[in-house]
Amino acid sequence: MAKNKKNLFEQFANWATNATGSSTAFIIAIVVIIVWVVTGPLFKYSDTWQLVINTGTTIVTFLMVFLIQKTQNKDSKAIHLKLNEILASHQGASNRMVDIEDLTEEELDHLHKFYVQLSDLAEKEDDLTCTHSIDAAEENHRLKLESYRTKPHYNNARKSISKKSN
């Protein structure tokens, strides 16, 4: 796929994120702080001396929040698309997992509980290579229910439960 031309802000955000995440940027930040501390006695630790570092760090932090967020949003979107491609292409994977980042927190918690149950079941498997998906688990559950419904002990238990609830 041909690389599209990035807009100016995206180019700057990528460059700035890479530059500020480097060892050189960290060393420069330490040097600035050391210079500020050393100049304290020269300026008699005045309010202006303190205001310089406070203002400088506030402005840098404020701008970095937007740059980092821009880069993280792009990276997150790319990762989601890659995962969606894997899910869509794998026959055993559940396509319901594509775009689950759009679910509510409650819905994600519900799915998490389901996968905890799948994990518990997988731990009991003899075959470490055995895989499960939501669809496979639902199919297994359906087959088990159909099988149990033909068993006398299942029907007797169901009748016993309904008598107790009446």
N, C-alpha and C positions, 0 to 999 in steps of 0.2 A: 504494500500500500504506500503510495507516495505521501511524503510528509507535507502537510499543508503549511502555508505560511502562517506563522504565529503572529498575533497582534503585538503591538509594542509593549503593552503592560505585561502580557504573558512572558515575552522574552526577558523583560526586566525582572519579573518575579522569579523566573527560573535562575537567572544569573545571580540575583541578590540572595536567594535562598542558598545556592551553592557557595557563594562567597562568604556569607555570614556563618555558614555551618562549617567553615574550614578552621584548621589549627591556626592559621595566620590571623584570622579575625579574632579568635580567642586571645591570642597573644597581644594583639593591638588593644583589645578591651582591657586586659590586665595592665598594660603600659599606661593607658589613659587614667586608670584608677590610681596607679602608683604616682603618676605626675600630679594628679589632683591632691593626693594625700601629702606629697612632698611640698607642694605649694601652699599648704594650709598655714604654716607659720609665716610665710611671706605676706599673706593676706589677712593675718591675724584671725584666722578661722571666722571670717566675717559672714554675714548673711548672704552677701553676693557670692562669695566663694562656695557656700553650700547650695545656693540657688543654681549655680552653673551645672553642678553634677546632677542635681535633682531634675532640672529642666531637660538636660541632655539625655539622661536615661529614660525619662518619661516619653520624650519625642521618639527616640529610637524604638522603645518598646511598643508604643502605639502603632508606628508604621510597620514594625515586624509582625505584629498580629495579623495584619491584612495580607502581607506577603506570604507568611507561613500558611494561613488559611487557604489562600488561592492555590498554593502548591499542594496542600493536603487534599483539597477538593478534587483536583485533577488526578492525583495519584489514587485516591479512593475510587473515583469513577472508573479509572483504568483497571483497577483490581477487580471491581465488581463485574465489569464487562468480561474480563478473563475468566472469572469464576462462573459467570452465566454461560459462557461458551463451553466450559468443561461440563457443567451440568446438562446443558442441552445436547451435547454430543455423546454423553455416556448413557448407554441403554439402561443400566441399572439405577441411575440416579433419578430422583423425583424432580420433575420440571416445576413443581410447586415452589421449589427453593429459589427459582430465578426471581430476582427483584424482591426478595423478602425484606430488604432494607426499607421498603415502603410500608411495612406492617407497623401496627401500634406496639408500644412497649408490652402491653398485656398479651397481644398475640405472639410476640417473640418469646415471652416467658412461658406461654403454653407450649410452643414448639420446643423450647429448651427442656421442659419437663418430659416431653415425649422422647427426646434424644437421650436423656438420662435413663429412661426406661429401656430404650434400645441398647444402650451401653451395658446396662445390667444384664439384659438377655444375651448380649454378645459375649460377656464374660463367662457365661455358662456353656457356650458352644465348645465343642471339641475341636472344631476346625477354625484355626486362626484366620484363614483366608475367606471365611464366610462373610458376606456383606448383607447389609439390610438397607432398605430405603423406606420412606413413609408408605409408598405404594405397596412394596413387598410386605411390609408389616401388616397393612390393612388386608391384603390378600390372604396372608397367613391367618389373621384373626378371623376373616370370613370363612375360610376353609375349616378352621377349628370349630367355629360355631355350628356350621352345617353338619360336621361330624358329630358334635356333642348332641345336637338336637335329635339324632337317631338313637341315642343311648338312653336306656331306661333310667339310669341314675340321674341324668341331667333333667329329664322330664319330671321325675319324682321330686327333685329338689325345687324345680320351678313351681310345681303345684303346692309344695309345702310352704314356700315363701308367699305365694298369693293367698293361701288360707290364713297365714299369720297376719298379713296386712289388712284382711277384712275383719 
